[in-house]
Amino acid sequence: MPEAYSSTDKKASAACSGEKLEVPNNPEAATALRQIAPRLLMKFEMDQAGGSHKARAARRVVRLGIARGLIIPGVSTVIEKTGGNFGLGLALACQEVGVPLELAMGLSFSPVRREYLRWLGVNLIGEDEMRQGKTPREVLEKRLSQAGASGRSYHYPDQFNNHDCVDAHELSTGAELVAQLADRPEVQRVHLVACAGTGAHLTGISRALRQAGYPLVVTLVEPEGCRTQEGVFVDHPLEGMSVGVKPPLLDWSLVHETVSVSPSDARDAQAWLARERGYWVGRTASACLAVGLRLAQRLPPGTSGVLIAYDHGGWYSP
Ligand SMILES: Cc1ncc(COP(=O)(O)O)c(C=O)c1O
């Protein structure tokens, strides 16, 4: 990483360390909390502008980047490596404030999403380099290292190491969930069933629930063959969870158990929800649903399972 970039960033983040600057919640961004089975609630983050829970993290990162002087509209370009939902969220958040966005997106990611990102004006960088074998990380690092020479001023949010993403889910997704649960007095205890990519939403939402006083149990869902805590990963089709690195933003002290799911169990759960309720959720939400449906049958009265519909099933082939 070039010195100019990293020193500015370190200074600014040191100046801001420990703060939880306010980023106003967008009231229109509130997503529904729906009962999808007895003792099983699902928060429909797929209805978030930007299409997923990641849009909340992206919005906070961009807003705080501007507040901290790390992103200067008219001068800076935001750059990130992402194949999916964080990129879409960044595209919207950057558009809101008139800041250009460059994404290094691996070639294996959904072509539909790629096209959609282009519609949003995103510059998808390094496609030829990746065709020749470079990784998205290498593409991004090359741009950062050439920033001085090319006269560009980049801000790299680095979603895997950015604690603002956790705060986004504590202060926005989690706070909203807490307010929605308050309208359901029958829910006295919560069992959160979630997966982890970066770990940001699991940590943030769990913190908000605990802070609100809910006795909380957390089940981490992972694809069969992965052992996330040990850093063991296999290739799997549940795009977005267990992505090949130990989730750096996951607070393991919040996790009570880990449960594995096969892609076919996830697909069955996806089909069940489409058939029974008419909602077509994405693969990671379906994996958590498979676990949640089994769990809900043995939850005691007063305890509700909570799931996140991370994104829409239409992004992926069935
Ligand atoms: C569809 C989907 N599910 C789950 C996750 C995991 O979310 P987090 O990064 O907050 O752990 C992601 C992250 O990109 C995602 O895109």
The ligand as an ORCA input file, in Angstrom:
! r2SCAN-3c Opt
* xyz 0 1
  C     -25.395    -12.703      0.498
  C     -24.514    -12.489      1.682
  N     -24.752    -13.164      2.796
  C     -23.979    -13.016      3.892
  C     -22.895    -12.155      3.891
  C     -22.035    -12.025      5.132
  O     -22.169    -10.747      5.719
  P     -21.017    -10.155      6.650
  O     -19.925     -9.666      5.765
  O     -21.677     -9.056      7.435
  O     -20.544    -11.264      7.527
  C     -22.602    -11.424      2.732
  C     -21.444    -10.534      2.667
  O     -21.065    -10.008      1.644
  C     -23.433    -11.578      1.600
  O     -23.208    -10.893      0.463
*
